Amino acid sequence: MRRNKDNNMARYLDPKNDLTFKRIFGEHPELLIKFLNAVMPFEPDRYIEKIIYLPSEMIPDNPTRKYSIVDVRCYDNSGCQFIVEMQMYWDGAFTNRLVFNAGKAYIRQLKRGEEYHLLQPVYTLAILNEDFDHKTDRFYHHFQIVNRENTDEIIPGLEFVLIELTDKFCPENMSDRKLAVLWLRFLKEVGENMRSLPPEMQENEAISQAAELCEEGAFTPEELAAYEKYWDIISTEKTLYKGALLKGEVLGIAKGDMERSKLKAELEAKDAELEAKDAELEAKDAELEAKDAEIEAKDAELEAKEEKLDFAQKLAAQQAAQIDELRRQLVAKDNNNEKK
């Protein structure tokens, strides 16, 4: 493991980078489970037991996928599931994607023909490296479907947790959740300017292991190049975005509206494409349901025929028994007449 020659200390990479975050949480499920159990707003008796990494074909289409570092589905001890999405950038469509992806995870729980009561709640966790809500100093946001007049009334199904690791991050506001603070501090503070892990992080076995996975010496030159390229992409996109905003101001509101309309049209086109795919899947489901209904009808018809055959057999048996009885009576009568 490579160490800094001047002070014999490790040089850490930023754990929020695509490469390092996937190395920690995408290849070590036990670390992701500990992280989520620390930061999710679960009751004390609830905890995550297992996680399943989503294959690429199961992840809903995301126009800014390069900003979403990892997607996993997790199951807690009560059978609930939720999605984890590491979000590195903020834009106006972010909340729409959160709801869309969570909705997809919710409806995909049921197989064809299963009952709705089998549905489990879906939680979405987003770790943000940009400010989400500029109207509050809070950095931890927990959203639920509640009755606005009585917030104690909650409709279970979808919940969202957004954590801003920006200048608003204030550990003192979570003094009752020390482990959560430690993990969030790890994500926010560990980076290229850190040479020595704080003692409180070293004492935590899971966080210490995560930090070791961030050490520069654990990566190949090719991986380090990919690490730098990721930051270049983020920086370029931010520059282009800010440049577009400045250009919109210079050219006027109308020009900005046109660009926003174009972007909106592109997003709507992608939404339409997804809806078309959903419609295709629904059509296939309908076709399968029709075939199932046809099979069930044939089964019912066969069952009815079997019932008729069974009834006929029973009736024939009764008639045969009656004939045998009549024959027995006639024989008895003939025997009596002969005796006389």
C-alpha positions as CSV (number, residue, x, y, z in Angstrom):
1,M,0.0,0.0,0.0
2,R,1.5,3.3,-1.1
3,R,2.2,6.0,1.6
4,N,3.1,9.6,1.4
5,K,6.9,9.7,1.6
6,D,7.1,12.9,3.5
7,N,4.9,12.0,6.5
8,N,4.4,8.2,6.0
9,M,0.7,8.8,5.8
10,A,-1.9,7.6,3.3
11,R,-3.2,9.8,0.5
12,Y,-7.0,9.4,0.3
13,L,-9.2,9.8,-2.7
14,D,-12.6,11.4,-2.4
15,P,-15.2,8.6,-1.6
16,K,-17.9,10.6,-3.4
17,N,-16.2,9.9,-6.8
18,D,-17.8,7.3,-9.0
19,L,-14.8,5.0,-8.8
20,T,-14.2,5.1,-5.0
21,F,-17.9,5.1,-4.0
22,K,-18.5,2.0,-6.2
23,R,-15.3,0.4,-4.7
24,I,-16.6,0.9,-1.2
25,F,-20.3,0.4,-1.5
26,G,-20.6,-1.4,-4.8
27,E,-18.2,-4.2,-4.0
28,H,-18.6,-4.5,-0.2
29,P,-22.3,-5.0,0.6
30,E,-21.5,-5.4,4.3
31,L,-20.2,-1.8,4.4
32,L,-23.2,-0.5,2.5
33,I,-25.5,-2.3,5.0
34,K,-23.8,-0.6,7.9
35,F,-23.9,2.8,6.2
36,L,-27.6,2.5,5.5
37,N,-28.5,1.2,8.9
38,A,-26.7,4.3,10.3
39,V,-28.2,7.0,8.1
40,M,-31.8,5.8,7.2
41,P,-34.6,7.1,9.5
42,F,-35.7,3.6,10.7
43,E,-37.2,2.8,14.0
44,P,-34.7,1.3,16.5
45,D,-36.1,-2.3,16.0
46,R,-35.7,-2.1,12.2
47,Y,-32.5,-2.8,10.3
48,I,-31.3,-3.9,6.9
49,E,-30.5,-7.6,6.5
50,K,-29.5,-7.9,2.9
51,I,-29.0,-5.9,-0.3
52,I,-29.3,-6.8,-4.0
53,Y,-27.4,-4.7,-6.5
54,L,-29.6,-3.8,-9.4
55,P,-28.4,-5.0,-12.8
56,S,-28.1,-2.3,-15.4
57,E,-31.2,-3.5,-17.3
58,M,-33.3,-3.1,-14.1
59,I,-32.2,0.5,-13.4
60,P,-34.8,3.0,-14.8
61,D,-33.5,5.2,-17.6
62,N,-31.9,8.4,-16.2
63,P,-30.8,11.2,-18.6
64,T,-28.0,12.1,-16.1
65,R,-26.9,8.6,-15.3
66,K,-23.3,9.7,-15.1
67,Y,-24.2,11.6,-11.9
68,S,-25.8,8.6,-10.2
69,I,-23.0,6.5,-8.8
70,V,-24.8,3.4,-7.4
71,D,-28.2,1.9,-7.5
72,V,-29.2,-1.0,-5.1
73,R,-32.3,-2.5,-3.7
74,C,-32.2,-3.3,0.0
75,Y,-34.4,-5.4,2.2
76,D,-34.8,-4.8,6.0
77,N,-35.9,-7.3,8.6
78,S,-39.6,-6.4,8.0
79,G,-39.3,-7.2,4.3
80,C,-39.4,-3.6,3.1
81,Q,-37.3,-2.5,0.2
82,F,-35.8,0.8,-0.9
83,I,-33.4,2.2,-3.6
84,V,-30.1,3.9,-2.9
85,E,-29.0,6.5,-5.4
86,M,-25.8,8.6,-4.9
87,Q,-26.5,11.9,-6.5
88,M,-23.6,14.2,-7.3
89,Y,-25.4,17.1,-9.0
90,W,-28.5,19.1,-8.7
91,D,-30.9,20.1,-11.5
92,G,-34.5,21.0,-11.9
93,A,-35.7,17.5,-12.9
94,F,-34.0,15.7,-10.0
95,T,-37.1,15.3,-7.8
96,N,-39.1,14.1,-10.8
97,R,-36.6,11.3,-11.3
98,L,-36.6,10.4,-7.6
99,V,-40.4,9.9,-7.7
100,F,-40.2,8.1,-11.1
101,N,-37.5,5.7,-10.0
102,A,-39.2,5.0,-6.7
103,G,-42.5,4.4,-8.4
104,K,-40.8,1.9,-10.8
105,A,-39.4,0.0,-7.8
106,Y,-42.7,0.0,-6.1
107,I,-44.8,-1.4,-9.0
108,R,-42.1,-3.9,-10.1
109,Q,-42.5,-5.8,-6.7
110,L,-45.6,-7.6,-7.9
111,K,-45.6,-10.4,-10.4
112,R,-48.6,-11.0,-12.6
113,G,-51.6,-12.0,-10.7
114,E,-50.2,-11.2,-7.2
115,E,-52.3,-9.4,-4.6
116,Y,-51.7,-5.7,-3.8
117,H,-51.3,-6.4,-0.1
118,L,-47.9,-7.9,-0.9
119,L,-46.5,-4.5,-1.8
120,Q,-43.8,-3.2,0.5
121,P,-42.8,0.5,1.0
122,V,-39.9,1.8,-1.1
123,Y,-37.4,4.3,0.3
124,T,-35.1,6.4,-1.8
125,L,-31.9,7.8,-0.4
126,A,-30.0,10.6,-2.2
127,I,-26.7,11.9,-1.1
128,L,-26.2,15.3,-2.6
129,N,-23.0,17.2,-3.2
130,E,-25.0,20.4,-4.1
131,D,-27.6,22.4,-2.1
132,F,-31.1,21.1,-2.5
133,D,-33.2,23.4,-0.5
134,H,-31.9,27.0,-0.3
135,K,-34.8,28.0,2.0
136,T,-33.6,26.1,5.1
137,D,-30.3,25.4,6.9
138,R,-31.3,21.8,7.4
139,F,-29.2,19.3,5.5
140,Y,-31.2,16.1,6.3
141,H,-34.6,15.9,4.6
142,H,-37.2,13.1,5.1
143,F,-40.3,13.2,2.9
144,Q,-43.4,11.1,3.4
145,I,-46.9,11.0,2.0
146,V,-48.8,12.7,4.8
147,N,-52.1,14.4,5.5
148,R,-51.4,18.1,5.5
149,E,-54.0,18.8,8.1
150,N,-52.8,15.9,10.4
151,T,-49.2,15.0,9.7
152,D,-49.6,11.9,12.0
153,E,-51.7,10.3,9.2
154,I,-49.2,8.7,6.8
155,I,-49.9,6.8,3.6
156,P,-47.2,4.1,3.5
157,G,-45.6,3.3,0.1
158,L,-43.0,5.9,-0.9
159,E,-40.5,7.8,1.3
160,F,-37.5,9.9,0.3
161,V,-34.4,10.8,2.3
162,L,-32.1,13.6,0.9
163,I,-28.9,14.4,2.6
164,E,-26.9,17.5,1.6
165,L,-23.1,17.1,2.2
166,T,-22.5,20.8,1.6
167,D,-21.6,23.7,3.9
168,K,-25.0,23.2,5.5
169,F,-23.8,19.9,7.0
170,C,-23.8,20.4,10.8
171,P,-23.0,17.3,12.9
172,E,-24.3,19.0,16.0
173,N,-27.9,18.7,14.6
174,M,-27.6,14.9,14.8
175,S,-26.0,14.5,18.2
176,D,-28.3,11.6,19.0
177,R,-27.1,9.7,15.9
178,K,-23.4,9.6,16.3
179,L,-22.8,6.7,13.9
180,A,-24.7,8.5,11.1
181,V,-22.7,11.6,11.7
182,L,-19.5,9.6,11.5
183,W,-20.4,8.0,8.1
184,L,-21.5,11.4,6.7
185,R,-18.3,13.0,7.9
186,F,-16.4,10.3,6.2
187,L,-18.1,11.0,2.9
188,K,-17.7,14.8,3.3
189,E,-14.3,15.1,4.9
190,V,-12.1,12.3,3.5
191,G,-10.4,13.4,0.3
192,E,-7.1,14.3,-1.4
193,N,-6.3,16.9,1.3
194,M,-6.5,14.4,4.2
195,R,-3.4,12.5,5.1
196,S,-4.5,11.0,8.4
197,L,-7.8,9.6,9.3
198,P,-9.4,11.2,12.5
199,P,-9.1,8.9,15.5
200,E,-12.9,8.6,15.9
201,M,-13.0,7.2,12.3
202,Q,-10.1,4.9,12.9
203,E,-11.9,3.4,15.9
204,N,-14.8,2.4,13.8
205,E,-13.9,-0.9,12.0
206,A,-16.3,-0.4,9.1
207,I,-15.3,3.2,8.4
208,S,-11.6,2.4,8.8
209,Q,-12.1,-0.3,6.2
210,A,-13.9,2.1,3.9
211,A,-11.1,4.6,4.3
212,E,-8.5,2.0,3.4
213,L,-10.4,1.3,0.2
214,C,-10.0,5.0,-0.6
215,E,-6.2,5.1,-0.3
216,E,-4.6,6.1,-3.5
217,G,-2.1,3.2,-3.4
218,A,-5.1,0.7,-3.7
219,F,-5.8,1.9,-7.3
220,T,-4.0,1.2,-10.6
221,P,-2.8,4.1,-12.8
222,E,-5.7,3.4,-15.2
223,E,-8.2,3.6,-12.3
224,L,-6.6,6.9,-11.1
225,A,-7.0,8.3,-14.6
226,A,-10.6,7.3,-14.6
227,Y,-10.9,9.0,-11.2
228,E,-9.6,12.3,-12.5
229,K,-11.7,12.0,-15.7
230,Y,-14.8,11.8,-13.6
231,W,-14.0,15.1,-11.9
232,D,-13.2,16.6,-15.3
233,I,-16.7,15.5,-16.5
234,I,-18.4,17.0,-13.5
235,S,-16.4,20.3,-13.8
236,T,-17.1,20.5,-17.5
237,E,-20.8,19.9,-17.1
238,K,-21.0,22.5,-14.3
239,T,-19.1,25.0,-16.4
240,L,-21.4,24.4,-19.4
241,Y,-24.4,24.7,-17.2
242,K,-23.3,28.0,-15.6
243,G,-22.2,29.2,-19.1
244,A,-25.7,28.4,-20.4
245,L,-27.2,30.3,-17.6
246,L,-25.0,33.3,-18.2
247,K,-25.7,33.1,-22.0
248,G,-29.4,33.0,-21.2
249,E,-29.0,36.2,-19.2
250,V,-27.1,37.9,-21.9
251,L,-29.4,36.8,-24.7
252,G,-32.5,37.5,-22.7
253,I,-35.3,35.6,-21.0
254,A,-36.8,34.5,-24.3
255,K,-33.6,32.7,-25.3
256,G,-33.5,31.0,-21.9
257,D,-37.1,29.9,-22.2
258,M,-36.3,28.4,-25.6
259,E,-33.4,26.4,-24.2
260,R,-35.5,25.2,-21.2
261,S,-38.3,24.3,-23.6
262,K,-35.9,22.2,-25.7
263,L,-34.6,20.5,-22.6
264,K,-38.1,19.9,-21.4
265,A,-39.0,18.5,-24.8
266,E,-36.0,16.1,-24.7
267,L,-37.0,14.9,-21.2
268,E,-40.6,14.5,-22.3
269,A,-39.4,12.5,-25.4
270,K,-37.5,10.2,-23.0
271,D,-40.6,9.9,-20.8
272,A,-42.7,9.1,-23.8
273,E,-40.2,6.4,-24.8
274,L,-40.3,4.9,-21.4
275,E,-44.1,5.1,-21.4
276,A,-44.1,3.3,-24.8
277,K,-41.9,0.5,-23.3
278,D,-44.2,0.3,-20.4
279,A,-47.2,0.1,-22.7
280,E,-45.4,-2.7,-24.6
281,L,-44.8,-4.6,-21.4
282,E,-48.5,-4.1,-20.3
283,A,-49.6,-5.4,-23.7
284,K,-47.5,-8.5,-23.3
285,D,-48.9,-8.9,-19.8
286,A,-52.4,-8.5,-21.2
287,E,-51.7,-11.1,-23.8
288,L,-50.4,-13.5,-21.2
289,E,-53.4,-12.9,-19.0
290,A,-55.7,-13.6,-22.0
291,K,-53.9,-16.9,-22.6
292,D,-54.2,-17.7,-18.9
293,A,-57.9,-16.9,-19.1
294,E,-58.3,-19.2,-22.1
295,I,-56.5,-22.0,-20.3
296,E,-58.7,-21.4,-17.2
297,A,-61.8,-21.5,-19.4
298,K,-60.7,-24.8,-21.0
299,D,-59.9,-26.2,-17.5
300,A,-63.4,-25.2,-16.4
301,E,-64.9,-26.8,-19.4
302,L,-63.0,-30.0,-18.8
303,E,-63.9,-30.0,-15.2
304,A,-67.6,-29.6,-16.1
305,K,-67.3,-32.5,-18.5
306,E,-65.7,-34.6,-15.8
307,E,-68.5,-33.7,-13.4
308,K,-71.1,-34.7,-16.0
309,L,-69.2,-38.0,-16.6
310,D,-69.0,-38.7,-12.9
311,F,-72.7,-38.0,-12.5
312,A,-73.5,-40.3,-15.4
313,Q,-71.4,-43.0,-14.0
314,K,-73.1,-42.7,-10.6
315,L,-76.5,-42.7,-12.2
316,A,-75.6,-45.8,-14.2
317,A,-74.4,-47.5,-11.1
318,Q,-77.7,-46.7,-9.3
319,Q,-79.7,-48.0,-12.2
320,A,-77.6,-51.2,-12.3
321,A,-78.2,-51.7,-8.6
322,Q,-82.0,-51.2,-9.1
323,I,-82.0,-53.8,-11.9
324,D,-80.1,-56.2,-9.8
325,E,-82.6,-55.7,-6.9
326,L,-85.5,-56.3,-9.3
327,R,-83.9,-59.4,-10.6
328,R,-83.4,-60.6,-7.1
329,Q,-87.0,-60.0,-6.2
330,L,-88.2,-61.8,-9.4
331,V,-86.0,-64.8,-8.6
332,A,-87.3,-64.9,-5.1
333,K,-90.9,-64.7,-6.3
334,D,-90.4,-67.5,-8.8
335,N,-88.9,-69.6,-6.1
336,N,-91.9,-69.0,-3.9
337,N,-94.3,-69.9,-6.7
338,E,-92.5,-73.2,-7.4
339,K,-92.7,-74.2,-3.7
340,K,-96.5,-73.7,-3.8
